[in-house]
Amino acid sequence: MSIRMLVTAFVILAACIGLTAFTKADTNAVAPDSKLRELLTERRDALRQRLAAIEASYKVGNTEIGLVIAAENDLLDAELEMSNQPADRIAILEKVVSNMKRIEDWTRQRVGDGTALQQDALLAKASRLQAEIALLRERGADQ
C-alpha cells in the first residue's frame, strides 16, 4: 500500500471520528464549570494553531489538501463542543457539511488517479451523509 493511500485512509478516518462528536454532542454539553470551559478553550486554540501550521505547510506544497480539511474538521468539532446556541451549532454543522463534501470530492479524485480505493470514496460519502443528517437533526431541534 502506498503512502498516498495511507494518507487518504487517515484523512477519511479522522473525519469519521470527528463526526461521531458532531452527532452525539448534547446542546447543553458545556457545563458552567470554569475549568471545563478553560480546557475546551485551550483545546480549540491549540487546534486553531495546528490548522494554521498545516495550512502554511499546504501553501508551500508539503501537505495535501485532505489533511487541511481534516484539521478544519477537528477545529469545528472543538467549536461545536463549546457551543450551546442552536444557531451557532447550525452554522458550525453547515461548515462541517461543506468540509465533508470537499473530502468526498478529494477522495473521488484520488480514486480516479489510482491513489485511493473505492472503499475510501464510499466511506467519504457515508461521512458526508452523516454530517448532513447531524445538520438536519440540529435544525429540527431548533424549531
BALO-631497 format. One record per atom (N, C-alpha, C): x, y, z; residue number from 1. Coordinates in steps of 0.1 Angstrom, whole numbers. Example, Ala and Ser with C-alpha at 12.3 -4.5 7.8 and 13.67 -1.06 7.14 Angstrom:
<recs>
132  -57  78  1
123  -45  78  1
132  -33  78  1
128  -22  71  2
137  -11  71  2
129  0  79  2
</recs>
This chain:
<recs>
9  -12  0  1
0  0  0  1
9  12  0  1
6  22  -8  2
14  34  -10  2
12  44  1  2
21  53  2  3
19  64  12  3
7  72  10  3
4  75  -3  4
-8  83  -7  4
-21  76  -2  4
-21  63  -4  5
-33  56  1  5
-34  56  16  5
-23  55  23  6
-24  56  37  6
-28  70  42  6
-23  80  35  7
-27  94  39  7
-42  95  36  7
-47  90  25  8
-61  91  22  8
-70  84  32  8
-66  72  36  9
-73  65  46  9
-73  72  60  9
-61  78  63  10
-60  85  76  10
-69  97  76  10
-70  105  65  11
-78  117  64  11
-93  113  66  11
-97  103  59  12
-111  98  60  12
-114  93  74  12
-106  85  79  13
-108  80  93  13
-109  92  103  13
-100  102  102  14
-100  113  111  14
-114  121  110  14
-118  122  97  15
-131  129  95  15
-143  121  102  15
-142  108  100  16
-153  100  106  16
-153  100  121  16
-141  100  127  17
-140  101  141  17
-146  114  146  17
-143  125  139  18
-148  138  143  18
-163  138  142  18
-169  131  132  19
-183  131  130  19
-190  125  142  19
-184  116  149  20
-191  110  160  20
-194  120  171  20
-185  129  172  21
-187  140  182  21
-198  149  177  21
-199  152  164  22
-210  160  159  22
-224  154  161  22
-225  141  159  23
-238  135  160  23
-242  132  174  23
-232  131  184  24
-236  128  197  24
-235  140  207  24
-232  151  202  25
-230  163  210  25
-243  167  216  25
-243  170  229  26
-255  174  236  26
-255  190  235  26
-267  196  233  27
-267  210  232  27
-264  217  245  27
-265  210  256  28
-261  215  269  28
-248  209  274  28
-240  204  265  29
-228  197  269  29
-218  205  277  29
-218  218  275  30
-208  226  283  30
-214  231  296  30
-209  225  306  31
-213  228  320  31
-208  242  323  31
-214  249  333  32
-209  262  337  32
-195  261  344  32
-190  250  346  33
-177  248  353  33
-166  256  345  33
-160  265  352  34
-150  273  346  34
-138  265  342  34
-134  255  349  35
-123  246  345  35
-125  239  331  35
-137  234  330  36
-141  228  318  36
-141  237  306  36
-146  249  308  37
-146  259  298  37
-132  263  294  37
-124  264  304  38
-109  267  302  38
-103  257  293  38
-105  244  296  39
-99  233  289  39
-104  232  275  39
-117  234  273  40
-123  234  260  40
-117  246  251  40
-116  257  257  41
-110  269  250  41
-96  266  247  41
-88  260  256  42
-74  257  253  42
-73  247  242  42
-82  237  242  43
-82  227  231  43
-85  234  217  43
-95  242  217  44
-99  249  205  44
-87  258  200  44
-81  265  209  45
-70  274  205  45
-58  265  199  45
-55  254  205  46
-45  245  200  46
-48  240  186  46
-60  236  184  47
-64  231  171  47
-64  243  161  47
-67  255  165  48
-66  266  156  48
-52  268  152  48
-43  267  161  49
-28  269  158  49
-24  257  149  49
-28  245  152  50
-25  234  143  50
-30  236  129  50
-42  241  127  51
-47  243  114  51
-39  254  107  51
-35  264  114  52
-26  275  107  52
-13  269  103  52
-7  260  111  53
5  254  107  53
4  244  95  53
-7  237  95  54
-10  227  84  54
-13  235  71  54
-20  246  72  55
-23  255  61  55
-10  261  55  55
-1  265  64  56
12  270  59  56
19  260  52  56
19  248  57  57
26  237  50  57
20  233  37  57
7  234  36  58
0  232  24  58
3  242  13  58
4  254  17  59
7  265  8  59
21  264  1  59
30  257  8  60
44  255  2  60
45  241  -4  60
34  234  -5  61
34  221  -11  61
39  209  -3  61
39  210  10  62
44  199  19  62
33  191  25  62
20  195  23  63
9  188  29  63
-2  187  18  63
-10  177  19  64
-21  175  10  64
-34  182  15  64
-43  185  6  65
-55  192  10  65
-63  184  20  65
-63  171  18  66
-71  163  27  66
-67  165  42  66
-55  167  45  67
-50  170  59  67
-55  183  63  67
-55  193  54  68
-61  206  58  68
-75  205  62  68
-83  198  53  69
-97  196  56  69
-100  189  69  69
-92  179  72  70
-93  171  84  70
-90  180  96  70
-80  189  95  71
-77  198  106  71
-88  208  108  71
-94  212  97  72
-106  222  98  72
-117  215  106  72
-119  202  102  73
-130  194  109  73
-127  193  124  73
-114  191  127  74
-111  189  142  74
-114  202  149  74
-111  214  143  75
-113  227  149  75
-128  229  150  75
-136  226  140  76
-151  227  140  76
-157  218  151  76
-151  206  153  77
-156  197  163  77
-154  204  177  77
-142  210  179  78
-140  217  192  78
-149  229  194  78
-152  236  183  79
-161  248  184  79
-175  243  187  79
-179  232  181  80
-192  226  183  80
-194  222  197  80
-184  216  203  81
-184  211  216  81
-186  223  226  81
-181  235  223  82
-181  246  231  82
-195  254  230  82
-202  251  219  83
-214  259  216  83
-227  252  222  83
-235  260  228  84
-248  255  232  84
-260  263  226  84
-256  272  217  85
-267  280  210  85
-270  273  197  85
-283  270  195  86
-287  263  182  86
-282  270  169  86
-283  283  169  87
-279  290  156  87
-264  288  154  87
-256  289  164  88
-242  287  163  88
-239  273  159  88
-246  263  165  89
-243  249  162  89
-247  246  147  89
-258  252  143  90
-262  250  129  90
-251  256  119  90
-246  268  122  91
-236  274  114  91
-223  265  113  91
-220  259  125  92
-208  251  125  92
-210  238  117  92
-222  232  119  93
-225  220  112  93
-226  222  97  93
-230  234  93  94
-230  237  78  94
-216  237  73  94
-207  242  81  95
-192  242  77  95
-187  228  76  95
-192  220  85  96
-188  205  85  96
-193  199  73  96
-205  201  69  97
-211  195  57  97
-202  200  45  97
-199  212  44  98
-191  217  33  98
-177  210  33  98
-171  209  44  99
-158  202  45  99
-159  187  41  99
-170  181  45  100
-171  167  42  100
-174  165  27  100
-180  175  20  101
-181  175  6  101
-168  176  -1  101
-159  185  5  102
-146  187  -1  102
-138  174  1  102
-139  167  12  103
-132  154  14  103
-137  144  4  103
-150  143  2  104
-156  134  -7  104
-151  137  -21  104
-150  149  -26  105
-145  153  -39  105
-131  149  -40  105
-123  152  -30  106
-108  150  -30  106
-106  134  -31  106
-114  127  -24  107
-112  112  -24  107
-116  106  -37  107
-127  112  -43  108
-130  107  -57  108
-119  110  -67  108
-113  121  -66  109
-101  124  -74  109
-90  114  -72  109
-88  111  -60  110
-77  102  -56  110
-80  88  -62  110
-93  84  -61  111
-97  71  -67  111
-94  71  -82  111
-98  83  -88  112
-96  84  -103  112
-82  83  -107  112
-73  88  -99  113
-58  88  -103  113
-51  76  -97  113
-59  67  -91  114
-53  54  -86  114
-46  55  -73  114
-47  66  -65  115
-40  67  -53  115
-49  65  -41  115
-62  61  -43  116
-71  57  -32  116
-80  46  -37  116
-86  39  -28  117
-95  28  -31  117
-110  32  -32  117
-118  25  -39  118
-132  28  -40  118
-138  28  -26  118
-134  19  -17  119
-139  19  -4  119
-137  32  4  119
-126  39  1  120
-123  52  7  120
-133  62  2  120
-137  61  -11  121
-147  71  -16  121
-161  68  -10  121
-164  55  -8  122
-176  52  -1  122
-177  56  13  122
-166  55  20  123
-165  60  34  123
-166  75  35  123
-160  82  25  124
-161  96  25  124
-176  100  22  124
-182  93  13  125
-197  96  10  125
-205  94  23  125
-203  83  30  126
-211  80  42  126
-208  90  52  126
-196  95  53  127
-193  105  63  127
-200  119  60  127
-200  122  47  128
-207  134  43  128
-222  133  46  128
-228  121  43  129
-242  119  46  129
-245  120  61  129
-236  115  69  130
-237  116  84  130
-237  130  88  130
-228  138  82  131
-228  153  86  131
-241  160  82  131
-246  156  70  132
-259  162  66  132
-270  158  76  132
-270  146  80  133
-280  141  90  133
-279  149  103  133
-267  150  108  134
-265  158  120  134
-270  172  119  134
-268  178  107  135
-272  192  105  135
-288  192  104  135
-294  183  98  136
-309  183  97  136
-315  180  111  136
-308  172  119  137
-313  170  133  137
-312  182  141  137
-301  189  140  138
-299  202  147  138
-309  212  143  138
-312  213  130  139
-322  222  125  139
-336  219  131  139
-338  206  131  140
-351  201  137  140
-352  205  152  140
-341  204  159  141
-341  207  173  141
-343  221  176  141
-340  230  166  142
-341  244  167  142
-355  249  165  142
-363  241  160  143
-377  245  157  143
-387  241  167  143
</recs>
